[in-house]
């Protein structure tokens, strides 16, 4: 039994799952999505045979949910935490438990050998927006097709195709969505103040930007001549263009592909300059020099005279990026606050960390398990942050979901990002138990502005798509009901008009 009193909206959503079956639950961060999963387990405890799975993308998050279940219910003894690091014999014994907490990769590997798919009756997919492509959620759902699925997410995505893919892969029959302004959740939403901090590119950055734009224009010329549009401002579409070029059945294809590769480099250089700064740009050019030994596009690009001018202009620049100054001014006003500082690229994280430490700030980084940053280090960093051993955590995208830091006061976006999913996840790191502040550093007339508004548009579209999905379902159900009533009425009229010997 649950030892925690459920809120009314949680009860409504649980009842909706019981009534409608497999459901996607979209709730703002901090509103107790996991408790909804636990509530469904509680209702079906004696009503459904078989195993209940609670899946999460990472081992730390699975452990967090396992511990939460032990605190929230009196059935902790019936639950097991299973990881791929445990010996097979131990995992086999743990699968005797009623409730299993694990990553989807572990379950995917053990299905049919240690756990029979037909024995699974309920699966909760935390961070359900990941149920696309070849992610393990998709394979688990395919094999456990007779189970009730519950997808939990704050943001399934702003593209119809992505939402439809998640809905299809998880066999979703029902969507329960709440916004922060909805009446039944509004009182539980902590205030989050979003503040833009604008700045301008420096004079040296503007000069470098013009040099990059000149080279970009040169490489675009061949595409203009052949009337091939190049979506430079839409990163996803730009990356997809390569596949279209490969299908061209003409020798010009090879020239186009070479120019395309140069454009990819230049587009990324422009993004780094505008959103990160000169240090990030110089690091990228340095990496290009290594690639030039084996990559023709890098070699051609580095041979251009504009690159020498960029390097000269960068060496004489007075500051890395005006946002660095803006950040330091902001941190002066936020002394003693617990802060999550998000930056897009690893080099920028290292640069910001060194700046902060040199200025005397107590800061550490939280990045993925590459370049020697181990799982143990990740866990220790999060624990030290939670215990106030330092107050600024400089994060890569790994900090956007799956870490439990409820006491953070402030989130800072060093740059806006175009992904609505990641933007929502970043915002969700504050305002859980108390008021939070979100600061977005934004350079005017650059990709910063474009990325910010892109994420805003996608988020609005996401909410509209999800609500229309349910409206469409309700409309269909209403039409079915009306059709049945009409047929029933026609049958009654026909019956009433029959001669006595037929009745």
Rosetta blueprint (number, residue, H / E / L):
1 X L
2 X E
3 X L
4 X L
5 X L
6 X L
7 X L
8 X H
9 X H
10 X H
11 X H
12 X H
13 X H
14 X H
15 X H
16 X H
17 X H
18 X H
19 X H
20 X H
21 X L
22 X L
23 X E
24 X E
25 X E
26 X E
27 X L
28 X L
29 X L
30 X L
31 X L
32 X L
33 X H
34 X H
35 X H
36 X H
37 X H
38 X H
39 X H
40 X H
41 X H
42 X H
43 X H
44 X H
45 X L
46 X L
47 X L
48 X L
49 X L
50 X L
51 X E
52 X E
53 X E
54 X E
55 X E
56 X L
57 X L
58 X L
59 X H
60 X H
61 X H
62 X H
63 X H
64 X H
65 X H
66 X H
67 X H
68 X H
69 X H
70 X H
71 X H
72 X H
73 X E
74 X L
75 X L
76 X H
77 X H
78 X H
79 X E
80 X E
81 X E
82 X L
83 X L
84 X L
85 X L
86 X L
87 X L
88 X H
89 X H
90 X H
91 X H
92 X H
93 X H
94 X H
95 X L
96 X L
97 X L
98 X L
99 X E
100 X E
101 X E
102 X E
103 X L
104 X H
105 X H
106 X H
107 X H
108 X H
109 X H
110 X H
111 X E
112 X L
113 X L
114 X L
115 X E
116 X L
117 X H
118 X H
119 X H
120 X E
121 X E
122 X E
123 X E
124 X E
125 X E
126 X E
127 X L
128 X H
129 X H
130 X H
131 X L
132 X L
133 X L
134 X L
135 X L
136 X H
137 X H
138 X H
139 X H
140 X H
141 X H
142 X H
143 X H
144 X L
145 X L
146 X L
147 X L
148 X E
149 X E
150 X E
151 X E
152 X E
153 X E
154 X L
155 X L
156 X L
157 X L
158 X L
159 X L
160 X H
161 X H
162 X H
163 X H
164 X H
165 X H
166 X H
167 X H
168 X H
169 X H
170 X L
171 X L
172 X L
173 X L
174 X E
175 X E
176 X E
177 X E
178 X L
179 X L
180 X L
181 X L
182 X L
183 X H
184 X H
185 X H
186 X H
187 X L
188 X L
189 X L
190 X L
191 X L
192 X E
193 X E
194 X E
195 X E
196 X E
197 X E
198 X E
199 X E
200 X L
201 X L
202 X L
203 X H
204 X H
205 X H
206 X H
207 X H
208 X H
209 X H
210 X H
211 X H
212 X H
213 X H
214 X H
215 X H
216 X H
217 X H
218 X H
219 X H
220 X H
221 X H
222 X H
223 X H
224 X H
225 X H
226 X L
227 X L
228 X L
229 X L
230 X L
231 X L
232 X L
233 X L
234 X L
235 X H
236 X H
237 X H
238 X H
239 X H
240 X H
241 X H
242 X H
243 X H
244 X H
245 X H
246 X H
247 X L
248 X L
249 X L
250 X L
251 X L
252 X H
253 X H
254 X H
255 X H
256 X H
257 X H
258 X H
259 X H
260 X H
261 X H
262 X H
263 X H
264 X H
265 X H
266 X H
267 X H
268 X H
269 X H
270 X H
271 X H
272 X H
273 X H
274 X H
275 X H
276 X H
277 X L
278 X H
279 X H
280 X H
281 X H
282 X H
283 X H
284 X H
285 X H
286 X H
287 X H
288 X H
289 X H
290 X H
291 X H
292 X L
293 X L
294 X L
295 X L
296 X H
297 X H
298 X H
299 X H
300 X H
301 X H
302 X H
303 X L
304 X L
305 X H
306 X H
307 X H
308 X H
309 X H
310 X H
311 X H
312 X H
313 X H
314 X H
315 X H
316 X L
317 X L
318 X L
319 X L
320 X L
321 X L
322 X H
323 X H
324 X H
325 X H
326 X H
327 X H
328 X H
329 X H
330 X H
331 X H
332 X H
333 X H
334 X L
335 X L
336 X L
337 X L
338 X L
339 X E
340 X E
341 X E
342 X E
343 X L
344 X L
345 X L
346 X H
347 X H
348 X H
349 X H
350 X H
351 X H
352 X H
353 X H
354 X H
355 X H
356 X H
357 X H
358 X H
359 X L
360 X L
361 X L
362 X L
363 X E
364 X E
365 X E
366 X E
367 X L
368 X L
369 X L
370 X L
371 X L
372 X L
373 X L
374 X L
375 X H
376 X H
377 X H
378 X H
379 X H
380 X H
381 X H
382 X H
383 X H
384 X H
385 X H
386 X H
387 X L
388 X L
389 X L
390 X L
391 X L
392 X E
393 X E
394 X E
395 X E
396 X L
397 X H
398 X H
399 X H
400 X H
401 X L
402 X L
403 X L
404 X L
405 X L
406 X L
407 X L
408 X L
409 X L
410 X E
411 X E
412 X E
413 X E
414 X L
415 X L
416 X L
417 X L
418 X L
419 X L
420 X H
421 X H
422 X H
423 X H
424 X H
425 X H
426 X H
427 X H
428 X L
429 X L
430 X L
431 X L
432 X L
433 X L
434 X L
435 X L
436 X E
437 X E
438 X E
439 X E
440 X E
441 X E
442 X E
443 X E
444 X L
445 X L
446 X L
447 X H
448 X H
449 X H
450 X H
451 X H
452 X H
453 X H
454 X H
455 X H
456 X H
457 X H
458 X H
459 X H
460 X H
461 X H
462 X H
463 X H
464 X H
465 X H
466 X H
467 X H
468 X H
469 X H
470 X H
471 X H
472 X H
473 X H
474 X H
475 X H
476 X H
477 X H
478 X H
479 X H
480 X H
481 X H
482 X H
483 X H
484 X H
485 X H
486 X H
487 X H
488 X H
489 X H
490 X H
491 X H
492 X H
493 X H
494 X H
495 X H
496 X H
497 X H
498 X L
499 X L
500 X H
501 X H
502 X H
503 X L
